[in-house]
């Protein structure tokens, strides 16, 4: 039975107003809220460190994988493939344009009945302002390279129909502007927590950080605001909704994210 988190939980150590301010200043989940960032040891918080790569030209389309089924996940090197759990039947691959680039592409793969991989459409995305890192720290303006589980979702708006546990809360409100002067309002209408330095099975707003506060926080998939993030991966609103409707905890979804060169190792 699917859990629904309460909008205001006792886990949060600060008032909602302070949390909202933290989110506004951070531009992603923030070092003061949500999940944490960076490559995480496989034994920590269910996350598994990896590298990944996704092909194709970004364009609009469905997250639901098509009938085509490559025998293996394209663009992933042996080290990355070894880090993807055997039970993962959905793999979201985020491929950065370059190690120092804030632009990336996203593709969802789903294991088919013949053990190949059905491929979805390729979507344009943003990642952190300074690109990617193997060892993220709070405030370094890099997205973490790695493979991480995807366990929990939430947002300012109502659940669009996801099978993931979904926390609808006013604490996902954000204001201010991004790195390129773009408004941040609406960025957290929909989010999926990336299980780096966070406790899976909790709201994306939960502050638990198994690796410590200095390793960052609040690395999410969220709605794109038209510019680089502080560490998250952002997608167009319609693509976030499609992704939420497609991810299925019964298929043990994971995200493999990083620049192409790192993911091919």
VEXDREN-2710 file (C-alpha; in Angstrom, 1 decimal):
% VEXDREN-2710
k/r/px/py/pz
1/UNK/0.0/0.0/0.0
2/UNK/1.4/3.4/-1.0
3/UNK/2.4/5.7/1.8
4/UNK/1.5/9.4/1.8
5/UNK/3.8/11.6/3.9
6/UNK/2.2/14.2/6.1
7/UNK/2.7/17.8/4.9
8/UNK/4.3/19.0/8.1
9/UNK/6.3/16.2/9.8
10/UNK/8.0/16.1/13.2
11/UNK/11.2/15.2/11.4
12/UNK/11.8/18.8/10.2
13/UNK/13.9/20.7/12.7
14/UNK/13.0/24.2/11.5
15/UNK/9.8/26.0/10.9
16/UNK/8.3/25.9/7.4
17/UNK/9.1/29.6/6.9
18/UNK/12.8/29.1/7.6
19/UNK/12.9/26.0/5.4
20/UNK/11.3/28.0/2.6
21/UNK/14.0/30.7/2.9
22/UNK/16.7/28.0/2.8
23/UNK/15.2/26.5/-0.3
24/UNK/15.0/29.9/-2.0
25/UNK/18.6/30.7/-1.3
26/UNK/19.8/27.2/-2.4
27/UNK/18.0/26.9/-5.8
28/UNK/17.8/23.1/-5.3
29/UNK/16.8/21.1/-2.2
30/UNK/19.4/23.2/-0.3
31/UNK/22.0/22.3/2.3
32/UNK/19.4/22.9/4.9
33/UNK/16.6/20.7/3.6
34/UNK/15.9/17.5/1.8
35/UNK/18.4/14.8/0.7
36/UNK/22.1/15.2/0.3
37/UNK/24.5/15.3/-2.6
38/UNK/27.5/13.4/-3.9
39/UNK/28.7/9.9/-4.7
40/UNK/27.7/7.7/-1.8
41/UNK/29.2/4.3/-0.7
42/UNK/26.8/1.5/-1.7
43/UNK/26.3/0.6/1.9
44/UNK/25.1/4.1/2.8
45/UNK/21.4/5.0/2.6
46/UNK/20.8/2.5/-0.1
47/UNK/22.7/4.6/-2.7
48/UNK/25.3/3.1/-4.9
49/UNK/28.2/5.1/-6.5
50/UNK/28.5/4.8/-10.3
51/UNK/29.1/6.5/-13.6
52/UNK/26.5/6.6/-16.5
53/UNK/25.8/7.9/-20.0
54/UNK/22.8/8.5/-22.2
55/UNK/22.7/9.0/-26.0
56/UNK/20.5/11.0/-28.3
57/UNK/19.3/14.5/-29.0
58/UNK/17.1/16.1/-26.5
59/UNK/13.4/16.4/-27.6
60/UNK/10.0/16.1/-26.1
61/UNK/8.4/12.7/-25.6
62/UNK/7.1/10.1/-23.2
63/UNK/9.1/8.7/-20.3
64/UNK/7.5/5.4/-20.9
65/UNK/10.0/3.1/-22.6
66/UNK/9.3/2.0/-26.1
67/UNK/9.4/-1.5/-27.6
68/UNK/13.0/-1.3/-28.7
69/UNK/15.2/-3.3/-26.3
70/UNK/19.0/-2.9/-26.4
71/UNK/20.8/-5.8/-24.7
72/UNK/22.7/-3.5/-22.3
73/UNK/22.4/0.1/-21.2
74/UNK/24.0/2.3/-23.8
75/UNK/26.9/4.5/-22.8
76/UNK/27.6/2.9/-19.5
77/UNK/31.1/1.5/-18.8
78/UNK/31.8/-1.7/-16.9
79/UNK/32.3/0.1/-13.6
80/UNK/29.0/1.9/-13.9
81/UNK/27.1/-1.3/-15.0
82/UNK/28.6/-3.2/-12.0
83/UNK/27.1/-0.7/-9.6
84/UNK/23.5/-0.9/-10.9
85/UNK/21.6/-3.3/-8.5
86/UNK/20.5/-6.6/-10.0
87/UNK/16.9/-5.9/-9.1
88/UNK/16.8/-2.5/-10.8
89/UNK/14.3/-2.7/-13.7
90/UNK/14.1/1.1/-14.3
91/UNK/17.3/3.1/-14.8
92/UNK/17.2/6.9/-15.4
93/UNK/20.4/7.9/-17.1
94/UNK/21.5/11.6/-16.9
95/UNK/24.4/12.4/-19.2
96/UNK/26.2/15.7/-18.7
97/UNK/27.4/17.6/-21.8
98/UNK/30.8/18.0/-20.2
99/UNK/32.5/17.7/-16.8
100/UNK/32.1/21.5/-16.3
101/UNK/28.8/22.0/-18.2
102/UNK/25.4/22.7/-16.6
103/UNK/23.6/21.0/-19.5
104/UNK/22.6/17.4/-19.7
105/UNK/20.2/14.8/-21.3
106/UNK/17.9/12.4/-19.6
107/UNK/16.7/9.0/-20.8
108/UNK/14.6/6.4/-18.9
109/UNK/15.3/2.7/-19.6
110/UNK/13.1/-0.1/-18.4
111/UNK/14.1/-3.8/-18.5
112/UNK/11.9/-5.7/-20.9
113/UNK/10.5/-9.2/-20.7
114/UNK/13.5/-10.6/-22.7
115/UNK/16.0/-8.9/-20.3
116/UNK/16.8/-6.2/-22.8
117/UNK/16.3/-2.5/-22.1
118/UNK/13.3/-0.6/-23.6
119/UNK/14.3/3.0/-24.1
120/UNK/12.2/6.1/-23.6
121/UNK/12.6/9.6/-25.2
122/UNK/15.6/11.8/-24.6
123/UNK/14.9/15.0/-22.7
124/UNK/17.0/18.1/-22.2
125/UNK/17.9/18.9/-18.6
126/UNK/20.0/21.2/-16.4
127/UNK/22.5/20.1/-13.8
128/UNK/24.7/22.2/-11.4
129/UNK/26.4/25.4/-12.5
130/UNK/29.9/24.0/-12.3
131/UNK/29.1/20.6/-13.7
132/UNK/30.0/17.3/-12.1
133/UNK/32.1/15.9/-9.2
134/UNK/33.1/12.5/-7.9
135/UNK/33.1/13.9/-4.3
136/UNK/30.5/16.5/-3.6
137/UNK/30.6/18.9/-0.7
138/UNK/27.9/21.4/0.4
139/UNK/28.0/24.5/-1.7
140/UNK/30.5/23.4/-4.3
141/UNK/27.9/24.0/-7.1
142/UNK/28.5/20.5/-8.7
143/UNK/26.2/17.6/-9.2
144/UNK/27.3/14.3/-7.8
145/UNK/28.5/11.5/-10.2
146/UNK/27.0/8.2/-9.2
147/UNK/24.2/5.7/-9.2
148/UNK/21.5/6.3/-6.6
149/UNK/18.1/4.8/-5.8
150/UNK/14.9/6.8/-6.3
151/UNK/12.6/6.2/-3.4
152/UNK/10.5/9.2/-2.6
153/UNK/8.7/12.2/-4.2
154/UNK/6.8/15.3/-3.3
155/UNK/6.0/18.8/-4.3
156/UNK/4.0/22.0/-3.9
157/UNK/1.3/20.7/-6.2
158/UNK/-1.0/17.6/-5.9
159/UNK/0.3/14.2/-6.7
160/UNK/0.1/13.8/-10.5
161/UNK/-0.4/10.1/-10.2
162/UNK/2.9/8.6/-9.1
163/UNK/3.4/5.2/-7.4
164/UNK/6.2/6.6/-5.3
165/UNK/5.4/7.9/-1.8
166/UNK/4.4/11.6/-2.4
167/UNK/4.6/14.4/0.1
168/UNK/2.5/17.4/-0.9
169/UNK/3.7/20.4/1.3
170/UNK/3.8/24.2/1.3
171/UNK/7.4/23.8/2.3
172/UNK/8.3/23.2/-1.3
173/UNK/7.6/26.9/-2.0
174/UNK/10.6/28.7/-3.5
175/UNK/11.1/32.3/-4.7
176/UNK/14.0/34.5/-5.9
177/UNK/16.1/34.1/-9.1
178/UNK/18.6/31.7/-10.5
179/UNK/22.1/32.1/-11.8
180/UNK/20.9/33.6/-15.0
181/UNK/18.3/35.9/-13.4
182/UNK/15.5/33.4/-14.2
183/UNK/12.6/33.2/-11.6
184/UNK/12.8/30.1/-9.4
185/UNK/9.1/30.0/-8.6
186/UNK/7.5/26.6/-9.4
187/UNK/10.8/24.7/-9.4
188/UNK/9.6/22.5/-6.6
189/UNK/6.1/21.9/-7.9
190/UNK/7.2/18.3/-8.4
191/UNK/10.4/16.7/-7.0
192/UNK/11.9/13.2/-6.8
193/UNK/14.6/12.8/-4.1
194/UNK/17.9/11.3/-5.3
195/UNK/19.0/9.0/-2.5
196/UNK/22.4/10.5/-1.9
197/UNK/23.2/11.2/1.8
198/UNK/19.6/10.9/2.8
199/UNK/17.4/8.3/4.4
200/UNK/15.2/6.5/1.9
201/UNK/11.6/6.1/2.9
202/UNK/11.2/9.7/4.2
203/UNK/9.9/12.9/2.7
204/UNK/12.3/14.7/0.3
205/UNK/12.2/17.4/3.0
206/UNK/13.8/15.2/5.6
207/UNK/17.1/16.5/7.0
208/UNK/18.8/13.2/7.9
209/UNK/22.3/13.1/6.4
210/UNK/24.2/9.8/7.0
211/UNK/27.5/11.2/5.6
212/UNK/27.3/14.4/7.6
213/UNK/26.1/18.0/6.8
214/UNK/29.4/18.9/5.0
215/UNK/28.6/16.5/2.2
216/UNK/25.7/18.7/1.0
217/UNK/21.9/18.2/0.8
218/UNK/18.7/18.3/-1.2
219/UNK/19.8/16.8/-4.4
220/UNK/16.5/16.3/-6.3
221/UNK/15.0/15.9/-9.7
222/UNK/12.8/18.9/-10.0
223/UNK/11.1/21.3/-12.4
224/UNK/13.5/23.2/-14.7
225/UNK/13.6/27.0/-14.1
226/UNK/15.6/27.7/-17.3
227/UNK/19.1/27.8/-15.9
228/UNK/21.8/25.8/-13.9
229/UNK/21.1/24.4/-10.5
230/UNK/23.0/24.2/-7.3
231/UNK/23.4/20.4/-7.6
232/UNK/20.0/19.0/-8.7
233/UNK/18.8/17.8/-12.1
234/UNK/15.9/19.7/-13.6
235/UNK/13.4/18.8/-16.3
236/UNK/10.5/20.6/-18.0
237/UNK/7.3/20.5/-16.0
238/UNK/5.6/18.1/-18.4
239/UNK/8.6/15.7/-18.3
240/UNK/8.7/15.7/-14.5
241/UNK/5.0/14.8/-14.4
242/UNK/5.5/12.0/-17.0
243/UNK/8.5/10.7/-15.0
244/UNK/6.5/10.7/-11.8
245/UNK/3.8/8.7/-13.4
246/UNK/6.2/6.2/-14.8
247/UNK/8.6/5.5/-11.9
248/UNK/7.5/2.4/-10.0
249/UNK/9.0/1.3/-6.7
250/UNK/8.1/-2.3/-7.6
251/UNK/10.7/-1.9/-10.4
252/UNK/13.4/-0.6/-8.0
253/UNK/14.3/2.6/-10.0
254/UNK/17.7/4.1/-9.9
255/UNK/19.4/7.1/-11.4
256/UNK/22.8/7.0/-13.1
257/UNK/24.2/10.5/-13.4
258/UNK/27.4/12.3/-14.4
259/UNK/29.3/13.6/-17.4
260/UNK/29.7/11.3/-20.4
261/UNK/33.3/10.5/-19.9
262/UNK/32.9/9.7/-16.2
263/UNK/29.9/7.4/-16.9
264/UNK/31.7/5.5/-19.6
265/UNK/34.4/4.3/-17.2
END
